[in-house]
């Protein structure tokens, strides 16, 4: 794979993660309760973590990138995403987070399917797995704190 294409793709992925960081920080400003604000800050930090992983890949290359299998609770299959607003509930915030992580995982999975280069395909599978891992984390919180209360 040519270096220019590699850097272009990594920079695209870093940009997507940066957008996610700003999205969660913006939601954090709208949260009315300290607990919600704290959770949104954690979400932003998780996305920053993705950015750091990508930056390391940009510096060190793809040789050690291995996609992992991630469990899917399929909660996102049964929920409708809420729109960000000033009066969001905890459930709304979790729903937004689940749906955003799901969309990111699908994007990277689709990109992996469109690429012929084995290293890039592997990279996109890794990114999809990272996003799926975050989705799983949010789905577990949703299951424990929203579904079990009902």
C-alpha positions in Angstrom: 0.0 0.0 0.0 1.3 3.4 -0.8 2.1 5.7 2.2 0.0 8.6 1.0 -3.1 6.5 0.8 -2.4 5.0 4.2 -2.0 8.4 5.8 -5.1 9.7 4.1 -7.2 6.9 5.5 -5.7 7.2 9.0 -6.3 10.9 9.0 -9.9 10.3 7.9 -10.4 8.0 10.8 -8.8 10.4 13.3 -11.1 13.1 12.0 -14.1 10.9 12.6 -13.0 10.3 16.2 -12.4 14.0 16.7 -15.9 14.8 15.5 -17.2 12.2 18.1 -15.2 13.9 20.9 -16.7 17.3 20.1 -20.2 15.7 19.8 -20.0 14.3 23.3 -18.5 17.5 24.7 -21.3 19.5 23.1 -23.9 17.1 24.7 -22.1 17.4 28.0 -22.8 21.2 27.9 -26.5 20.4 27.6 -26.7 17.9 30.4 -28.7 19.1 33.3 -27.4 16.7 35.9 -23.8 16.2 37.1 -24.0 12.4 36.6 -25.0 12.8 33.0 -22.3 15.4 32.4 -19.7 13.0 33.9 -20.8 10.2 31.7 -20.6 12.3 28.6 -17.1 13.4 29.6 -16.2 9.7 29.8 -17.6 9.1 26.3 -15.5 11.9 25.0 -12.4 10.4 26.6 -13.2 7.0 25.1 -13.2 8.7 21.7 -9.9 10.5 22.5 -8.6 7.0 23.2 -9.5 6.0 19.7 -7.7 9.0 18.4 -4.6 7.9 20.3 -4.7 4.4 19.0 -5.0 5.8 15.4 -2.1 8.1 16.0 0.0 5.2 17.2 -0.9 3.3 14.1 0.0 6.3 12.0 3.4 6.4 13.6 4.1 2.6 13.8 2.2 1.2 10.9 -0.2 -1.7 10.7 2.0 -4.7 11.6 0.5 -5.2 15.0 -3.1 -4.4 14.3 -5.3 -7.4 15.0 -9.1 -7.1 14.8 -11.0 -8.8 17.7 -14.4 -10.4 17.9 -16.9 -8.3 19.9 -20.1 -9.5 21.4 -23.3 -7.8 20.2 -26.2 -7.6 22.6 -28.4 -6.2 19.7 -30.1 -3.7 21.9 -29.5 -1.1 19.2 -31.7 -3.2 16.9 -34.7 -2.3 19.2 -34.2 1.3 20.1 -34.7 4.5 18.2 -32.1 7.2 18.5 -33.1 10.4 20.4 -32.1 13.8 19.2 -29.7 15.8 21.3 -31.6 18.4 23.3 -31.3 20.5 26.5 -33.7 18.2 28.4 -32.2 14.8 27.5 -32.7 11.9 29.9 -30.0 9.4 30.8 -31.7 6.9 28.5 -31.7 9.4 25.7 -27.9 9.9 26.1 -27.2 6.2 26.2 -29.4 5.7 23.1 -27.5 8.4 21.2 -24.2 6.9 22.2 -25.2 3.4 21.2 -26.5 4.5 17.8 -23.4 6.7 17.1 -21.1 3.8 17.9 -23.2 1.4 15.8 -23.0 3.8 12.9 -19.2 4.2 13.2 -18.8 0.4 13.4 -20.9 -0.1 10.3 -19.0 2.6 8.4 -15.6 1.0 9.1 -17.0 -2.5 8.3 -18.3 -1.3 5.0 -15.0 0.3 4.2 -13.2 -2.9 5.0 -15.5 -4.7 2.5 -14.7 -2.2 -0.2 -10.9 -2.4 0.2 -8.7 -5.0 -1.6 -5.5 -4.2 0.2 -5.1 -6.8 3.0 -3.5 -4.4 5.5 -6.1 -1.7 5.0 -8.9 -4.2 5.2 -7.4 -5.4 8.5 -7.2 -1.8 9.8 -10.8 -1.1 9.0 -11.8 -4.4 10.7 -9.9 -3.3 13.8 -11.6 0.1 13.8 -15.0 -1.5 13.4 -14.2 -3.8 16.3 -13.1 -0.8 18.5 -16.4 1.0 17.7 -18.4 -2.2 18.3 -16.6 -2.6 21.7 -17.8 0.9 22.7 -21.3 0.1 21.5 -21.2 -3.1 23.7 -20.1 -1.0 26.7 -23.0 1.3 26.2 -25.5 -1.5 25.6 -24.4 -3.2 28.8 -25.0 0.0 30.7 -28.4 0.4 29.0 -29.3 -3.2 29.8 -28.2 -2.9 33.5 -29.6 0.6 34.2 -32.5 1.1 31.8 -34.0 -2.3 30.8 -33.6 -3.9 34.2 -35.4 -1.0 35.9 -38.4 -1.5 33.6 
